[in-house]
Amino acid sequence: MADRRLQVFHAVAKHLSFTKAAETLFMTQPAVTFQIKQLEEHLNTRLFDRAQGRIALTPAGQVALEYAQRILALSAELDTRLKEMSGHAAGPLMIGASMTIGEYVLPRLIGEFKASFPAVVPTLFVGNSEAVQERVAERTLDLGFIESGSPLPSLQSEVCCEDELHVVCAPTHPLAKEAFTLPASLTQHAYISREAGSGTRLVIDRYLQQVGVSPDSMNRVVELGSPEAIKGLVATGMGFAIMSRVIAAKELQLGSLIQVPLRPALIRNFSAVYARERFHSKLVAGFLAFAKTQLAAAQRLAA
């Protein structure tokens, strides 16, 4: 329902690229350029500076972007409220999740929710916790699921369940023989770590500091953004990793990896995050309630 010119402007401002905006909107680049030209003529001001193949928002463009985001959000809210009056859960559901949750937890939940509400069209973005929070704050995602809470003041966090992290290593690794592992002993072994910006990395580093081990003292031999890649390297015996038991469940069952509990235990929260000042549809609220119930039930079974 929102003015098409505003939608196009918002896409160009977000990507700072006419080409990427055209791809996102399934339009031709000349059509995008025409819409921006029309909006600039209507507002009687330039919204973008164009120089040497790059574009940037002008001061007027910055102001226009703030209003465009609010107008588009209100337009989406209007559409959602009117649809909800029909009494049917339907429409797009934009979900984001950190690697662990997005790859190993949410797909099953989304499938079960979709089975109950066929008219819902979920979209799942998977990235590290930092990227998920940024997209929720930008309101390109309705809801995010991350490790721990969010430090962003514009976001509200709700704890969904707890998750325990263990040391994971190959069966031939020296740590595989231990009943449990003390954090101080980990500095003696090669460590395969998640990348900076990862919620898992942040939780582990905080844990190490709390038990008196400097994260810088860890012998990080590789940093990776993919849990699957980490498992592959750990299985070769290159080093150990610290990861959620839900990530390594298959390999633990097959015996290709061994998990060793940490003492004291490393327990973190899985949290849902959403914009504080935003109307939340019954669809978003319904999925959040469903996810919290299912995750809590799974936690009880695993205990």
N, C-alpha and C positions, 0 to 999 in steps of 0.2 A: 504493500500500500504506500510505502514511502516513495518520494520522488526518485525516479531512476537516476537522475543526475547526481543525487546525494550518494546513492549506492555505488555508483562508478567512482565518484570523488573519494569516498571512503576506501575503496579497494586500491586506488592509485596511491593515496596517502599512506596506507598501511605498507604497501610493497615498495613505494618510491620507484615504481616502474610501470610504465604504460603497458609493456609487454606482459609482465606477470599478472597485472590486473585483468588484462584481456583474457588470459588463460583461465584465471579463476572464475571470471564471469561468463565464460564461453561466448565471448564477443570478439570481433576483429579489432585490431589495434586502431584503425581509422575511426571505427565507431566509438571507441573509448575516448579518443582525442576529440571527436566532435561533441560528445557529452560534456567533457571538461570545458571546452570552449564556450558552449552554451551557458554553463553555470557561471563561468567567469563574466560573460556578458550580462547575465541576469543580475549578478551581484556588483557589477561594475568595478571589478578589482582582479588582480592577478592572484591566483592561489598557489602557483608553483613557479619557482625560478628554474630555468632550463639553461644549462651551460655545460659544454664539453661532454655531451651525451649523458649527463646526470641531471636529476631533478631534486629539488628540495622545497619544502613548504615555505612560503613567505609568512610574515607575521599574520597577515590576513588569513592565510591558509591554516595556520595553527588554530586561530579562533574558529574558523569554519569547521575544522575537524572535531573540536570539542562539541559543537552544536550538532554536527552530523551524527556523532556517536549517540548522543542523547535522543535525537529524533528517530534514528533507526531502532534504538532499543525500545522506545515507546511504541513505535509502529509494530514491532514484533510482539510486544506485550499485548497490544490491542488484538492482533490476530489470534494469539494464544487464548485470551480470555473469551473471545467470541466462540472459538472452537470448543472450549471447555463447557460452554453453555449447552452444547449438544449432549454432554454427559459421556463422551467417548474419549479415551486416551489415544491421542493420535498426533502425528507430526514429528519433526526432527528432534533428536535428543543428542546434543553435542557433549561428549564425555572426554575427559583427558585423564591420563594415568601415568604414573612413573613406571619404569621398566618392570619391576617386580610385579606390581599389581596389574599393569596393563597386559603383560604377556602370560602370567600364570594364574591370575585370580579372576579378573573381570570378564574374560570371554565367556566363561560358563554362566556367570550371572546375567550377562547381557542376553545370552541365548535363552535362558529361562524366562527372563522378563519379556522378551520378544514373543515367546510362545504364548504368553498370557495376553499380550496386547499386540496383535499382528499389525495394527495400523501405525505403530510407533516405528520410526526409522532412526536407529541409533548410528552414530558415527563415533569411532574411538580414535583419539590421537594418543600415541605412546611416545614419551620423551622422558628426559630426566625431570626431577621434581621442580627444578628452577624453571624449565621451559613450560611445564604445565601451569605453574602459578602465574607466569607472565600472561599466558593465554586466557586464563580465567579472569585476571585483572583487566585485560583488554576487552573482555566480554565476547570473545570469539568462541569460548567454551561455556556451557551452562554449569558444569560441575567438574571438579578435579579430584582425583584420589592420589595421595602422596604419602611418603614415609614421614613421620613426625608431623608437626603443625607448620603453619605458614607464618613467616615474620612480616609479611606485607600487611600494613594497617588497613588496606582496602578489602582484605579477605577475611572471612569468618571460617574457623576450623571446627570440625566435629570429629571426635575420635570414634572410629568404627570398630576396631578390635586391636588386639596385641599380636605381635609377631616376634618369634625368637630367632636370633641369628646364631649360627654355629660356625666353627672352623670346618672347612671342607678340604679334603686332600685325597691324593691317590692312595690306594691300599698299601703301596710300597713306601710311602712317605714316613719318616720317623714319627710324626705326630699321630699317625693312624693307630699306633699301639697304645696311646694314652686313653685313660678313662675320661679324663677332662683336661683342659688346658688352662694354665695361668697366663694372663695377658703378657706378663714380663718375659715369658719364655718365647713369645712369638718373634721377638726382634732377632732371634738367632737363625731364622729361616727366611727364605725368599718369599715375598708377599706379592700376590697378584691382586691388584686393587681396582675398584671402580674409579671413574674419571671425576675430576673436579666439577662441582655443580650437581652431582648425584646426591639424592637424599640419603641413600645407603652409605655413601662415603662420609657424609656429614655426621650421621648417627654413629658410625664406627669411630671416627676421630674424636667425637665428644666422649664416647665410652672410654677410649684409651686414656684421654686426659683425666677423666674422673677416677680411674684406677691407678694413676701415677705413671703412665707410659706416654711419652711424647710421640705424637703421630710421625714426627720427623725422624724418629729413631727406627721406624719400621723399614725393613729392607725391600722397598717397592722395586720390583724388577720390571713390571709391566703395569700400565694403566689402560683399562678398556671400558668402553661404554655399553658393551653387550654382555649380559649374563651368560648367554650361550657360548660366546667366545671365551669367557673366563672359565667356564666348566671344561671346555675343550683343552685349554692350556693346563689346568689343574690336573686333568686326567693323564697328561704326559709325565707328570712328576716334577714339572718345572718349579712349582711352589704351591703354597696353600692360598686359599681365599677365605673370606668371611662372608657368608650369604644366608639368606632366608632358607629354612628347610623346605618351603614350598617350591623353591627354584630347583633344588637338586633331588626332589622326591623320586623321579624316575631312575636317575643314576644310582641313588642310594639303594633302591630296590634291586637293581641289576647287579650291584656290587662293584661298579666301575669307580665309584667315589665312596669315601668314608666321611661321616660327620663326627666331630668331637665337640661336646659342649664346652662353653667357656665358663670359668668360675672367677668372679661372679657372673651370673647369666647376663647376656646382652639382649634386652627386650626393648622393642620400639613399638610405637603406635602406627597403625594405618589410619589416616585421617581423610575426611572429605573436606574440600575447600570450595567456597563460592563467594561471589561478590556480596559485600555487606549491604550496600544500598541498591538492591535490584529486586524487582518483582520475580518471585519464583513460581512457575506454573505448577499445577497439580501433577503434571507429568514429571517434572524435575523432582519435586518433593516426594512423589510416589516412588521413583527409582531410588532416591537416597534412602528412604525408609526400608525398601526391599533389600538394598545392598547391605545396610547395617544389620538387618535381621539375619540374612544369610551368612554374613561374615562372622557374626557372633556365634551362630550355630556351628559353623565349621571350626571355630576356635575351641568350643566346648568338646567337640569330638576329638580334636587333636590333643587335648590336654591329657 
